[in-house]
Amino acid sequence: MSKYPRIALANALVSTEPEHYEELRKLGVKDLIVCLSASHIDHYRAGEYHTMLGRNQGFRIHAYLQTDLSKPFHDARRFFTAYQKLAFTFGTKVMIMCCPSKYVKHPGKQLNELLGYLSYFLSKEDLDVAVYKKDIDAGRLSLKDIPDYFNLTVINPNRVNSGVDKSGTWIYSDSVGEEDQYIGYDFYGFYTKQGYQLTLDTEYIAQEGDTWVTIASRHGIWLPKLLTLNKVKYEDIVVPGQRIKLY
């Protein structure tokens, strides 16, 4: 059973030992998303280490900024300072990881202000908004605050799936062995650029992280038709290894 392409995130908690990068490679990871800046930190040195190490190790390198959404302009300025210093180029995929502070009254408004600043210099097609499922559940951020034309990453480790049907990327694990490490499935190839060809197969074997929405989207099938074919309800969980009728 094939797996969705995987991505890994690199921040100050992630090991810079070459052996750790070898473990990522064994998992099939080719794309590394490096934290270049974080709110209230003027110089995020770990971003430099992981960018250089990842490049030397042959990974495709993308960038992310971690924000508490309190000061969108300052977050954008810090990020672009590091982005330019480390020679990232236009077309690089960029993740905005949202960790809203409890002191921010209107996080959705602040997020859209930040996206506006970033969109002056980056294509909207290259922007990804990452949110924790626990923050959505707690009402700290709403999916309505995130425009549909951005990729959505949901951080929901050690669960059956992302918990959000519209997610394009799911962070499914927060560790590799005993090391801190976010690992994700890139459902539609936003980072990995691995698309999926439609086939004439009448059945599909479900993968880890699948939902009825990801299966319907991946195979170009109208969701109600897929549910009817398989005699299931929308809320039914898809189990890895399950045979799904497509026609």
N, C-alpha and C positions, 0 to 999 in steps of 0.2 A: 504494500500500500504506500503510495507516494505521499510526501509531505509538502506542505506549503513552504515556500522559501523563507529562510530565517534571517532576522537582523539582530544586532546586539547594540546596546547602549553603553557608552563609556563615560564615567564621571569620576569624581575624586575618590569614591569608594571602591572602584574597580582596580584590580591588580595591573601594574605595568610590567610584570614579569613576562618575558617571551613565552614561557611555558603556558601561561594563561591564554595567550593568543592562539597557541597550538590547540588548546582544548576547544576554543571557539571554532577553529577551522575543522576539527573533527566532527563538530555538530552540523557542519555544512554552512556555517556563517561566512559570507563574503562581503557583507555590508555592515560597516561600523558607523554608528551615529554618535558623534563626540560632543559632549557639553563644552561649549566655548565660554559661556558666561552664566552667572546666576545673580539674582537680585541681591543688592547690597554688598557684593564682592567686587572690588575694583579690578583685581587681577586674578583670574581663575587659572592658576598655573597648570592644573591637571589637564586642561584642554590642550595645552601645548604638548605635553608628554604623550597623550594618547593620539593626537593628530600625527605627530612625527613617527611614533611607533607603529601605528596602524598603516601609514603609508609605506614604511620600510618593510612591513610584513606582507604587503600586497593586497590589503583590503581596499574596497571602495569606501571612501570616507565622505560622510555627510555631517551636518552640524545641527546642534540644538542649543537653545537657551532655556534656562529654568527660571520661571518667573512666579512671584507671589502676587502679581498684578497690582501692586501698590503704586509703582512709578513707571508707566509704560515708556515714556520718552527716555528715561535713564537706562532702562533695560535694553531698548533698541540701540542706544548709543554704545553701551558696553559691548553688545554683541557684534556690532559692525566694526568696532575697533579691533576685536580679536579676529573676526572674519577676514579683514583685510591684512592684518599682520601675518596670519597663517596662510595667506595666498589661496584662499578659497575663491572660486570663480563663479560667474553667473551660470545658473543651471544646476548648482548644488541644491540638493533637497535639504530643507530646513524644518526642524521640529520646534514647536513652541510648547514646552512642557509646563502646564498650568498647575500650580500649587497655591491656590488662592488663600491669602491671609484672612484670618477672621476679622481683621480690622478694616478690610476693604468692603465698603457698603454696596457697591455696584460692580461686582467682578465681571459680569458680562459686558458692560459698557467699557470697562478698562481693557478687557481682552480685545474688543473690536478697535479700540484706539491703538493698541500695540500692533494689531494686524495691519492697520492703516499705515503706520510708520514703516513697517517692514515691506509693505507692498510698493512703496516708493522705489525700492532698490531691488526687490526680488519679484519674480513672476508669481502670481497667485497659484499657478499650477504646481509650483515647487514648495508650497507651504503646507505643513501638516500641524494640526492642533492635537496635542496629547493631553488627555484628562484621566484622572483616577476615577474608577467606577464608584468608589466610596464617596467621592466628592459630589458625583451626580446624585447618588442615593440620598445624601445629606442635604441636597438642595443648594450646595455652595456654588455650583455651576449648572447651567441648563444646556441641554443639547440645542435648544432654540437659539442660544447665543453664538453658535458656531455655524457660519454660512456653509451651505451644502457643497460649494465648489472647492473647499479645502478638504484634504485627506483628514480622516479622523483616526487617531490612535487611542485605544482604550487600555489603560493599565489596570489589569484585573488578574494578578498572578494566582496560580494554583487553584483555578476554577475550571469548570467544564468548557466554557467559552468566554468571549469578551463580555457578555451580558448586554451588549448594545448592538442591535442588528445592523446599523449603518456604519459600523467600524470597518475601516480598510486595513488596519493593522491592530493586532492584539498582543500586548505584552503578557505572555502566559507564565513566565517564571521569573523569580527575583534572585535566583542563584544558579551557579554551575559548580557542582560539588560543594565544597565548603566556602566558596568565594561568592561575595556579593556580585551579582551580574543580572541585569535585565535582559531577557531574551524574548523575541517576539516573532509571530507569524505575519508575513506580509501578504495578505490575502490576494490583492489585485496587482501586486508588483510595483507599488508606488516607489519604493526604494530600490528594489532588486531588478526592476524592469523585466521580470519574468512573467510574461503574459500566458494565457491559456487558450489553446486552440479548441474550438468547438469540435466535438466528435459525433459520430453516428451511433455511438454505444447506447444501448437501451437501458443500461444500469450504471450507476456511479457508486463507488465504495466510499463512504463518508470518512473524512479525516478528522483529526483532533482539531477542535475549534469551530467546526462547521455548524452553521445554523441553516434553517430553511431558506433564509434570505441569501446567504453566501452561495448556496448551491444553485438557487434560481438565477442569481446574477451571473455566476460563473458560466452557466450553461445556456443563458439566454432564454430561460423559460419563464412564463408568466407565473408568479408565485401562487395564486389560487389554483392554477392548473396542476402545479407540482404537488400541492397539498391534497388535491382530489385524487390524483394518480396513486398516491401512497396511502390514502385513507387515513390521514393524520390531521391534527389541529395545529394551528400556528404556534401555540405555546408548547407543543411537544418537543422534548429535547432530542437532538440528533446524536446518536451514539457512534463513536469511531468504529469502523468496520461494518456499519449498517449498510445494507444494499438499498439504494434509492432508485426507484423507477423514474426514468426521464421521458419515456414515450409510451 
